[in-house]
Amino acid sequence: MGKILICFLFLFSISIQKIDSILTFRHYNIEISNHLASNKLLMINCRSGKDKGTKVEFLPVNDVWTIKFTVYPRTLIWCNLWMGPNYVHHVRFNAFLGKESFIHDICGGRKPNVCFWQAQEDGIYVRNNAAGTFKLMYKWDTINKLETSFQ
């Protein structure tokens, strides 16, 4: 019985290291900050899986919008952002993916449990939590460019 228990614990510890199950049921946040110039509003709408998504938010300059959630297997949250005042500049991106590689490589780790995105004039930046630095991840598209890509 003791050998079986030791083998089970050994295999269980290896499986936890190999998969992202260590993230399951953790509480996590996505924060999106508006750092656009000239008091431009940032329009935000995020979705997760088959959910209806968040209501459309209009975020003032220097304000932060937060969504809190629990990580489940295959958690994916993507967001659409539009730059005011005319909202022709748009970007769609994965704001959170429930994988250790995403949290480490994109968000910069699990401390604090937040993936912080910042909208600026040239695009969307992500903060590396460990270093405290920002990296440009996505450039704004225009609505005309988006419409032609779907035709």
C-alpha positions, 0 to 999 in steps of 0.5 A: 500500500505504501509503495502504491501511494508513493508512486501515485504521489510521484506521478501526480506531482509530475502531472501538475508540473506538466499541465496548467492545472495549478492555475485552476480555481485561482482568482485572477484579474484583467485590468485595462487602462486608458492612456490615450491623449486629448481626453479620448474615451476608450470603448471596451467589450470583453468576452469569455467563451460562450458568455454574452460578454461584459457590457460595453464600457466607455473608459475615461482617460487615466481610468482603469477598468477591471474584470475579476474571474476564477481560472478554469480549464481552457479559460480564454478572455478576449477583448475588443477596444475602440479609440474615441472620439470617432471609434474607427481605430479598433483592436481585438486581442486575447486578454487572458489565456489560462496557461502558465506560458501566457501568464509568465510570458505575456503578463510577467508572472502571477504576482500580483494576479493581474494581467494589466493592459494599457491603451495608448495612441499607437496601440495596446501595451501589456505590463510585465509584472516582474519588471514593471515595463510595458511592451507594445503588443497590438497596433490599432486597426481602422474599421475600413481595414477590418471590413475589407479583411472579412470580405 
